[in-house]
């Protein structure tokens, strides 16, 4: 298991389009990808789960990746979230 905290910098947080982009990015990863905000955990492969966390700009979330090449994928995921735009 690999995990890292990140702060969401996208103007709209992880709502609508950015959330959909995130789900598309992680859905082909063969392992598990989870987002944790304030103790609530969500499957990052589900748009409904991601949006249910209500992640807005400036929110710190914990990313958890479990599976093959998890450290490498986690780095890509952190970079992806850091570069999200509306």
N, C-alpha and C positions, 0 to 999 in steps of 0.2 A: 504494500500500500504506500502510495506517495501522496503527500498533501502539502498545500501551500495557501497562505492567505493573500488575497488580492483586494484592492479597492477598485470598484467600478467607476470609471471616469467618463463613460458615455453620457451625453446630455440627458437621454431619456431612461437611463438605467438599462435593465434587462426586461423591457416591455415590447410587445408586438414584434416589429422587424428584428431588432437586435436579439431577442429571445429565439426567434425562428432561425436566425443565422447560427446562433450557438448550437441549437438542437441539430441542425444540418451538419455542423462541423463535428460533433461528437458521435453522431449516430452510427458511423461506420467503424468506430473503435470497438474491438472485440471484447473489451472488458467493461467494467462498471465505471461510470463517471457520476459523481454526486456533487451537489452544491449545498453548503450549509450556511444558513443565516440565522443568527439568534437562537441556535439550538435546533432549528427546524431543518430537516434534511430533504432534498429533492433529487429525483433521478433527472440528470441533465439531458437525457434522451427523450424526455416528455415535455412538450411545450406547456401543457397544463401545470405540470409540477414546477417548472421553472417560473412561470408567471405567478403561481400561487405564493411564492416567496416575497413578492412585492419589492424587488431589488431596485432601488433608485440610485441616482448619481451620488457618489461619495460613500456608498454602503460597502463595508468590508465583508467579504464572504470567504469561506474556506472551500477550496477545491480538493476533492478526493478522487484519486484515480487508482483502480485496482485492475491488474491484468498485465499482459505482456508489454514490455517496453514502457512501463508506466511513468518512469522519470522523464523519458524523452517526450512522451505525449503530454505530460503535465506542463513541461516547458512550452510546448506549442500552444497549449490551451491558455496559459497565462498570457502569452504574446497575442493570441487571438482576441481575448477579452480586452486587453490593453489597447488594441487597435480598432475596436468596434466603433461604428458610427451609425447614425440614423439612416 
